[in-house]
């Protein structure tokens, strides 16, 4: 079976996992930046980092430098962080209350809406008009205290991607939670290995015995939507770690996780580093509820334990995918629908990429 044939979608009951070559061949890393990450909504910042006029955040999305700034009218603007003079950085770090944006290379200065205001020592330039020059925009959206950007005009509508999530978790207001800390984990596996692992509870009894005791595996369920999936379960025996209530594990294509337990949001962003490594960023947010605050230390220690278990198994899986002894195995229809859903979205991107290559 060719890779093109492996991009064909099959019903869940008759589905194979994604072929190992998509995890091992370095050429797909560049294809994914263009066809997956540049054509999807990417988690870029928290609204708390962009509270007032002139507050700005620099980041990299799909390998491109991005600048997000709060304008005087309260709106968010996002641009390529690339000066129109000679490609210098408009900003090199996050900042607060800037009145203008000045390139760190030669001092060209832009308004918060991206319009060039002044260009140093350009008085002698013929046919040069600062009013004609502005930073190219990228799409930006604020949702539940989180800030997302999209580089391509061909991304699905933001409301379609996040449809019904806020209503489903209500009365939880993620935007009311405050940032606590970030943990970053470098992992020796392809980014998709980590996502695949997140998307199924099939491994819980074997890899996460502690977590398995807190989630009711008998009713652990996965729901599929157009651009995201939800795994959810009632919590049990978790009063000093998660509290009482429900656990929601959202995956938003292609690389964002929202892990929601009572009084807590944990976001995960999976960042590819080549084709054999990734970085997983964990950001923790909590309410000010004293009961929630009282269990923060226990919850974070438990999260570290789970992450260590996930890192171990994902690195083993990467070695298995690279062994040459495996191509693509059957998926479990009952437990791996989330994996099937994610991999089918990837198949669409890969097929589009291969069609573009064939057309050249």
C-alpha positions as CSV (number, residue, x, y, z in Angstrom):
1,X,0.0,0.0,0.0
2,X,1.4,3.4,-1.0
3,X,1.4,6.5,1.2
4,X,-1.3,8.0,-1.0
5,X,-3.4,5.0,-0.3
6,X,-2.7,5.4,3.5
7,X,-4.2,8.8,3.2
8,X,-7.6,7.4,2.3
9,X,-10.1,7.5,5.1
10,X,-11.9,4.3,6.3
11,X,-14.8,3.8,8.7
12,X,-13.6,3.5,12.3
13,X,-14.6,-0.2,12.5
14,X,-12.2,-0.9,9.6
15,X,-9.5,1.7,10.3
16,X,-5.7,1.5,10.4
17,X,-3.5,3.9,12.4
18,X,-1.4,6.4,10.4
19,X,1.5,4.8,8.6
20,X,4.9,4.9,10.4
21,X,6.5,6.9,7.6
22,X,4.5,9.9,8.6
23,X,6.3,9.8,11.9
24,X,9.8,8.9,10.7
25,X,10.4,10.7,7.4
26,X,11.9,14.2,7.9
27,X,10.2,15.6,4.8
28,X,6.8,15.6,6.5
29,X,8.0,18.1,9.2
30,X,8.1,20.9,6.6
31,X,4.9,19.8,5.0
32,X,3.1,19.8,8.4
33,X,4.3,23.4,9.1
34,X,2.6,24.5,5.8
35,X,-0.4,22.3,5.6
36,X,-1.2,21.7,9.3
37,X,0.1,24.4,11.6
38,X,-0.1,27.4,9.2
39,X,-3.7,26.4,8.3
40,X,-5.1,26.0,11.8
41,X,-5.8,28.2,14.8
42,X,-2.8,28.2,17.2
43,X,-2.7,29.0,20.9
44,X,-0.4,32.0,21.2
45,X,-0.9,33.7,24.6
46,X,-3.2,34.4,27.5
47,X,-5.3,37.6,27.7
48,X,-3.6,38.4,31.0
49,X,-0.4,39.1,29.0
50,X,-2.2,41.6,26.9
51,X,-4.3,43.5,29.4
52,X,-3.7,47.1,28.6
53,X,-3.0,49.3,25.5
54,X,0.5,48.6,24.1
55,X,0.9,45.3,25.9
56,X,2.5,42.9,23.4
57,X,3.6,39.3,23.0
58,X,6.1,37.9,20.6
59,X,5.9,34.2,19.6
60,X,6.5,31.8,16.8
61,X,3.8,30.0,15.0
62,X,4.3,27.5,12.2
63,X,7.9,28.6,12.2
64,X,7.0,32.3,11.6
65,X,7.7,35.2,13.9
66,X,4.5,36.8,15.2
67,X,3.7,39.9,17.3
68,X,0.4,40.4,19.1
69,X,-0.5,43.8,20.6
70,X,-3.4,45.4,22.4
71,X,-4.5,48.5,20.7
72,X,-5.8,51.7,22.4
73,X,-9.4,50.7,21.6
74,X,-9.0,47.4,23.4
75,X,-8.9,45.3,20.2
76,X,-6.1,42.8,19.6
77,X,-3.9,43.1,16.5
78,X,-1.5,40.5,15.3
79,X,1.2,40.9,12.7
80,X,4.3,39.2,11.3
81,X,7.1,40.4,13.5
82,X,9.1,41.5,10.5
83,X,10.0,45.1,9.7
84,X,9.2,46.2,6.1
85,X,12.6,47.7,5.8
86,X,15.1,44.8,6.0
87,X,13.2,42.1,7.9
88,X,14.4,43.1,11.4
89,X,12.3,42.2,14.5
90,X,9.7,44.8,15.5
91,X,9.9,43.4,19.1
92,X,12.3,40.9,20.6
93,X,10.4,40.2,23.8
94,X,7.1,40.7,25.5
95,X,6.4,44.2,26.7
96,X,3.9,46.5,28.5
97,X,2.2,49.8,27.6
98,X,4.2,50.6,24.5
99,X,2.9,53.7,22.7
100,X,4.5,52.6,19.4
101,X,6.4,49.6,18.0
102,X,10.0,50.2,17.0
103,X,12.1,47.9,15.0
104,X,15.1,46.7,17.0
105,X,17.3,46.7,13.9
106,X,17.1,50.3,12.4
107,X,14.5,52.0,14.5
108,X,11.6,52.2,12.0
109,X,8.5,52.9,14.1
110,X,5.0,51.6,13.7
111,X,1.7,52.5,15.3
112,X,-0.2,49.9,17.3
113,X,-2.3,49.2,14.2
114,X,0.8,48.3,12.2
115,X,1.0,51.5,10.2
116,X,4.5,52.9,9.6
117,X,4.8,56.2,11.5
118,X,8.4,57.1,10.9
119,X,11.5,55.7,9.1
120,X,14.9,57.0,10.4
121,X,17.0,59.1,8.1
122,X,14.9,58.3,5.0
123,X,14.3,61.9,4.0
124,X,16.4,61.5,0.8
125,X,14.5,58.5,-0.5
126,X,12.6,59.1,-3.7
127,X,9.0,57.8,-4.0
128,X,9.0,56.7,-0.4
129,X,5.8,57.3,1.5
130,X,5.4,55.9,5.0
131,X,1.6,56.0,4.6
132,X,1.9,53.2,2.0
133,X,3.7,50.8,4.4
134,X,2.2,48.7,7.1
135,X,2.9,45.4,8.8
136,X,1.0,42.4,7.3
137,X,-1.7,41.2,9.6
138,X,-2.5,37.7,10.7
139,X,-5.9,36.6,12.2
140,X,-6.3,36.8,15.9
141,X,-9.1,35.8,18.2
142,X,-9.7,35.9,22.0
143,X,-11.7,33.2,23.7
144,X,-12.2,32.3,27.3
145,X,-9.1,34.2,28.3
146,X,-6.9,32.6,25.6
147,X,-5.5,34.2,22.5
148,X,-5.2,32.4,19.2
149,X,-3.7,33.3,15.8
150,X,-4.0,31.9,12.3
151,X,-1.6,32.5,9.5
152,X,-3.7,31.4,6.6
153,X,-7.0,32.9,5.3
154,X,-8.0,29.3,4.6
155,X,-8.4,28.3,8.2
156,X,-11.9,27.2,9.3
157,X,-14.0,29.9,11.0
158,X,-13.0,30.3,14.6
159,X,-16.5,29.9,15.9
160,X,-16.8,26.6,14.0
161,X,-13.6,25.2,15.5
162,X,-14.6,26.0,19.1
163,X,-18.3,25.5,18.7
164,X,-20.3,24.7,21.9
165,X,-17.2,24.2,24.1
166,X,-18.0,27.2,26.4
167,X,-21.7,26.1,26.6
168,X,-20.7,22.5,27.5
169,X,-18.4,23.5,30.4
170,X,-20.7,26.2,31.8
171,X,-20.8,27.6,34.4
172,X,-17.0,27.2,34.3
173,X,-15.4,30.5,33.1
174,X,-11.9,29.7,31.9
175,X,-11.2,33.4,31.5
176,X,-11.7,34.0,35.2
177,X,-8.8,31.7,36.1
178,X,-5.3,33.2,36.8
179,X,-2.0,31.9,35.3
180,X,0.1,30.1,37.8
181,X,3.1,28.6,36.0
182,X,4.5,27.0,32.9
183,X,6.3,23.6,32.6
184,X,8.1,22.7,29.4
185,X,9.0,19.1,28.6
186,X,11.3,18.1,25.7
187,X,10.4,14.7,24.5
188,X,12.2,12.3,22.1
189,X,9.2,11.6,19.9
190,X,7.4,13.0,16.9
191,X,4.7,15.5,18.0
192,X,1.9,13.2,16.6
193,X,3.0,10.4,19.0
194,X,2.2,12.6,21.9
195,X,-1.1,13.7,20.5
196,X,-2.1,10.1,19.6
197,X,-1.4,9.2,23.2
198,X,-3.5,12.0,24.6
199,X,-6.5,11.1,22.5
200,X,-7.3,7.7,24.0
201,X,-8.0,6.4,27.4
202,X,-7.2,2.8,26.2
203,X,-3.7,3.1,27.9
204,X,-5.0,4.4,31.3
205,X,-5.1,1.1,33.2
206,X,-1.6,0.1,31.9
207,X,0.4,3.4,31.9
208,X,-1.4,5.6,34.5
209,X,-2.6,3.4,37.3
210,X,-2.9,6.4,39.6
211,X,-5.1,8.4,37.2
212,X,-7.1,5.4,36.3
213,X,-8.3,5.1,39.9
214,X,-9.7,8.7,39.7
215,X,-11.5,8.4,36.3
216,X,-14.4,6.0,35.9
217,X,-13.0,3.9,33.0
218,X,-16.4,2.1,32.6
219,X,-18.1,5.4,31.5
220,X,-15.0,7.1,30.1
221,X,-16.3,8.5,26.8
222,X,-15.0,10.3,23.7
223,X,-17.1,12.7,21.6
224,X,-16.1,13.7,18.1
225,X,-16.8,17.2,16.6
226,X,-15.6,18.7,13.4
227,X,-12.4,20.2,14.7
228,X,-12.0,18.9,18.2
229,X,-12.7,15.9,20.4
230,X,-13.7,15.6,24.0
231,X,-12.8,12.9,26.5
232,X,-14.7,13.1,29.7
233,X,-15.4,11.2,32.9
234,X,-16.7,11.7,36.4
235,X,-14.0,12.1,39.0
236,X,-13.8,9.8,41.9
237,X,-11.4,9.4,44.9
238,X,-9.7,12.7,43.9
239,X,-10.8,15.2,46.5
240,X,-7.3,16.3,47.5
241,X,-6.0,16.5,43.9
242,X,-8.8,17.4,41.5
243,X,-11.8,17.9,43.8
244,X,-15.2,16.6,43.1
245,X,-16.9,16.9,39.8
246,X,-16.1,16.1,36.2
247,X,-12.9,16.0,34.1
248,X,-13.0,17.4,30.5
249,X,-10.1,16.7,28.2
250,X,-10.5,18.7,25.0
251,X,-8.2,18.3,22.0
252,X,-8.4,21.1,19.4
253,X,-6.8,20.2,16.1
254,X,-3.9,20.1,15.5
255,X,-1.9,20.5,18.7
256,X,-3.9,22.1,21.6
257,X,-5.2,20.4,24.7
258,X,-7.5,22.0,27.3
259,X,-7.6,19.8,30.5
260,X,-10.3,21.1,32.7
261,X,-11.0,19.9,36.3
262,X,-12.9,21.8,39.1
263,X,-11.3,25.2,39.5
264,X,-8.4,24.4,37.1
265,X,-7.4,24.8,33.5
266,X,-4.3,23.2,32.1
267,X,-3.4,24.0,28.5
268,X,-1.0,21.9,26.6
269,X,0.7,23.1,23.4
270,X,2.6,20.5,21.4
271,X,5.5,22.0,19.4
272,X,7.3,19.9,16.8
273,X,11.1,20.1,16.8
274,X,12.1,18.4,13.6
275,X,10.5,15.0,13.1
276,X,11.8,13.0,16.1
277,X,11.4,15.5,18.9
278,X,8.8,17.8,20.4
279,X,8.3,20.2,23.2
280,X,5.1,20.0,25.3
281,X,4.2,23.3,27.1
282,X,1.9,22.9,30.2
283,X,0.3,26.2,31.4
284,X,-1.6,26.1,34.7
285,X,-4.5,28.4,35.6
286,X,-6.6,28.3,38.7
287,X,-9.5,30.1,40.4
288,X,-8.9,31.9,43.7
289,X,-11.3,29.5,45.5
290,X,-9.4,28.6,48.8
291,X,-10.4,24.9,48.3
292,X,-8.8,24.9,44.8
293,X,-5.7,26.7,46.0
294,X,-5.3,24.2,48.9
295,X,-4.9,21.3,46.4
296,X,-2.6,23.1,43.9
297,X,0.6,21.5,45.1
298,X,-0.9,18.0,45.1
299,X,-2.4,18.5,41.7
300,X,0.8,19.7,40.1
301,X,2.9,16.9,41.7
302,X,0.4,14.4,40.3
303,X,0.5,16.0,36.9
304,X,4.3,15.6,37.0
305,X,3.9,11.9,37.7
306,X,1.4,11.5,34.8
307,X,3.7,13.4,32.4
308,X,6.7,11.2,33.3
309,X,4.6,8.2,32.5
310,X,3.5,9.7,29.2
311,X,7.0,10.7,28.2
312,X,8.3,7.2,28.9
313,X,5.7,5.4,26.8
314,X,5.8,8.0,24.0
315,X,9.6,7.6,23.6
316,X,9.2,3.9,23.5
317,X,6.5,4.2,20.8
318,X,8.8,6.4,18.7
319,X,11.5,3.8,18.8
320,X,8.9,1.2,17.7
321,X,7.7,3.4,14.8
322,X,11.4,3.8,13.7
323,X,12.2,0.1,14.1
324,X,11.3,-0.8,10.5
325,X,9.2,-3.7,11.9
326,X,5.9,-1.7,12.0
327,X,3.8,0.0,9.4
328,X,0.2,0.6,10.6
329,X,-1.9,-1.4,13.1
330,X,-5.7,-1.7,13.6
331,X,-7.4,0.9,15.7
332,X,-9.7,-0.1,18.6
333,X,-13.2,1.2,17.6
334,X,-14.4,1.4,21.2
335,X,-11.4,3.3,22.7
336,X,-9.5,5.0,19.8
337,X,-12.1,7.0,18.0
338,X,-10.2,10.2,19.0
339,X,-7.0,8.9,17.4
340,X,-9.0,8.0,14.2
341,X,-10.6,11.5,14.1
342,X,-7.2,13.3,14.5
343,X,-5.4,11.1,12.0
344,X,-8.2,11.6,9.4
345,X,-7.8,15.4,9.7
346,X,-4.1,14.8,9.1
347,X,-4.8,12.6,6.1
348,X,-6.7,15.4,4.5
349,X,-3.7,17.7,5.0
350,X,-1.2,15.1,3.7
351,X,-3.4,14.4,0.6
352,X,-3.5,18.1,-0.1
353,X,0.3,18.3,0.2
354,X,0.8,15.3,-2.1
355,X,-1.6,16.7,-4.6
356,X,0.4,20.0,-4.6
357,X,3.6,18.1,-5.1
358,X,2.2,16.2,-8.0
359,X,1.0,19.4,-9.6
360,X,4.5,21.0,-9.6
